[in-house]
Amino acid sequence: MSGGSEKKVYQARSITVTFEARRCLHAAECVQGLPEVFDIAKRPWIQPGNATAERLAEVVRRCPSGALRYELVDGGTDAPAGPP
């Protein structure tokens, strides 16, 4: 039995993206939002160096399941959005 959640980490110079497969709903927000970073035909399938940290963070925040998360090298994280 494999215990716990398995998170994969993908690092670039200014951002680190993590992916937790068991949480993924396959909504494809990532693939549609930044196909140059999220490409399921490539290995690794997440290549965070192919976009700016700001643009990548914007797309990761669209992930409806929370399977994708990010942390900026300067310390910023993807805090859940509050009500408008």
Secondary structure as UniProt FT lines:
FT   STRAND          7..11
FT   STRAND          15..20
FT   HELIX           21..23
FT   HELIX           29..33
FT   TURN            35..37
FT   TURN            40..41
FT   HELIX           48..50
FT   HELIX           53..60
FT   TURN            61..62
FT   STRAND          68..72
FT   TURN            73..74
//
